[in-house]
Amino acid sequence: MPMFSKNRLAVSSQTKIQIHKKNDKKRILPRVLAGFFILLFCGGIFFIDSFPVQAASKKGYEALQVSMTSGSVFKMKSRETKQVTIQFQNKGPNTWVNNGEAFVSVYTYGPKYRTSDFENGWLHSDQPAVLKESSVGVGKIGTITFALTAPSKTGVYKETFALAAEDVTWIPGGEFTFTIDVRETVSSSAPTPTPTSTSPSISTASPLINGLSATLQTRTPASVKTGPGDVVDYKVKILNSGTKSWTIREIRTLDMRVASSVTLASMETRHGSWMATNRVALNKIDIVDPGESDTFRFKFTTPTKEGAYTVRYRLAADDTILPDFYIDIPVDVTTGSPQAKESEVIVEEEQIIDEIEEPVMRIGVLIVDDETQQQVIISCDHLWDLTDGEGKVLEEMGAEKSVTAFYKKGLYTYNAGKGAISSSSYLRFVPKDDEAICTIENFDRRVTRGTAHADNTFRDILELRYNSTKDRTWVINELPIEEYLYGIAETSNDSHTEFQKTLVTIARTYALYHWERGTKHAKEFFHMTAYSGDQVYKGYGYEQRIPRVVEAVKETRGITVTYEGKTAITPYFSRSNGQTYDWSEVWGGNVPWVKGVACPCDKGKTQWGHGVGLSASEALCQAKNGKFWEDILHYFYTGVDLTKRWE
């Protein structure tokens, strides 16, 4: 059996969430339950199991279990280790391999990707082993062997596993279950399993390494049932069970280099309150000594696709990741993604493409909560007016003069230096000069999110507005679409010019699409948020740091992607694994211009993102290889036109 590095398998398994969960949505596991009872005389416990039967082939893969050396029901002592071997016949048309693309391995199942209580030095906590044979042809027998170590807690456990072709599919017929009775002692009437000395057991608790150890005490909520793309307010209490004090503590996502199968879900849960892409929350007030607890409160965004997920985060103390300690959050997304619902409408709309006035976008840039002490302090660098929602001027303000404002119990209260005044109308902060820049003075990402820049300055109008739909108050930035694109943080100042033009054109198209429809965030009174659920937007401060991107916006001004006379939605993501997917493969519905294409520059890499539309890393590679931005767009979006919508 070829040797695999843990990193190689970890990175390879990351894309599994995208592919396997996508396939699970329509998958009905064809398993006939031929029930039989097994009576274990010690303890009088009855177990129900089933015979595996042949299943329908899926994407060229199908398995038939032919042997299980350990049997499906057995006993173990606490902390005892047992080797298990299962053999399957390859019933599908594809050859199985244990290396490279679509390698065959076994994962925990029921629920998928869980951390098993019997994990024993596996490739990952949810991935026991790969196929033993280097290749298994059609009709041949493949072998899976791995060790189980019983937990210290006694009881009857059901451990379900399933075969998977990496990045392709769960293999029909490849599911199997062990029923294990874990006891302090084993009765003489039952066979005694032979321990495997070469497979050391590991503790299910966080081990003490270099004085660091942690114990999860409470999680609120323990599990999450929600809709797609919702924001979850989460709280976790962690005990310092080591011998070293913690000074600076962070909740982080998993490192992409050592990612497990749950990593992609955690990476895609990013919320705008995070300090960085992989830094979720920070505590640095006080020191947490051994025996003391630390409480974190943070927000995350649920995945946009229906399914059951485990979102995993880690703890770092003084920049050291605590070994084998995870915060695993079960998340059940109960309805389909917003994008999938939109797909049915896209091809039916009768929108005539013509020249229009430059749209004015409304972007939700900040939720007013504890980060800003439930209020905002806003000033502008030119003369400006504080108005109500009807345009009535409440206060005329000088340059650099500030207003403190908040919403509470049906009233908007503001103080412009003359005492607190309340209004039933929402508030608008309106500059009198087109070049004015307004600042949210008590919002500084360097302080609350640990970033390098405050990014609290914005062009044009700001608005303070509460919505009852989600019971929260937003600061909304209202500005022309081209100026919005100046502050888009979807590419860097140093990237290739043709790539920059590509990105800003699809970002403009995405913004226009939602401006025309006006439905995605209509109940919160804006078109899009400034965060990764839509497009990352950081405003004027970021604009000053990316002059080359601003120039790309100006050079492509007004140009959008259209298909047969309609504005085309243009999904994009970070990186493919060598191939993008049809819209229908991931989200359902038919979007004829979003078809899968080859990405040779991405071949062999790990997918980051949903995999639909344009792969940013492939587009950048094409730009460096001499392709123009127009050609790149036509490559990724089939049969589209590039149409100038405004001057």
Beta strands, then each sheet from edge to edge (+ up, - down):
strand 1: 36-40
strand 2: 45-49
strand 3: 63-68
strand 4: 73-77
strand 5: 81-90
strand 6: 96-97
strand 7: 104-109
strand 8: 129-130
strand 9: 135-136
strand 10: 141-149
strand 11: 155-165
strand 12: 169-183
strand 13: 214-220
strand 14: 224-226
strand 15: 231-240
strand 16: 249-252
strand 17: 279-283
strand 18: 293-301
strand 19: 307-317
strand 20: 320-321
strand 21: 327-333
strand 22: 360-367
strand 23: 376-380
strand 24: 384-388
strand 25: 393-397
strand 26: 402-408
strand 27: 411-415
strand 28: 420-423
strand 29: 427-431
strand 30: 437-440
strand 31: 457-459
strand 32: 461-467
strand 33: 472-480
strand 34: 528-529
strand 35: 559-563
strand 36: 566-567
strand 37: 572-573
strand 38: 614-615
strand 39: 641-644
sheet 1: 1+ 2-
sheet 2: 3+ 5- 10+
sheet 3: 4+ 12+ 11- 7+ 8-
sheet 4: 6+ 9-
sheet 5: 13+ 15- 18+
sheet 6: 14+ 21+ 19- 16+ 17-
sheet 7: 14+ 21+ 19- 20+
sheet 8: 25+ 24- 29+ 32- 33+ 22- 34-
sheet 9: 28+ 27- 26+ 23- 30+ 31-
sheet 10: 36+ 35- 39+
sheet 11: 37+ 38+
end
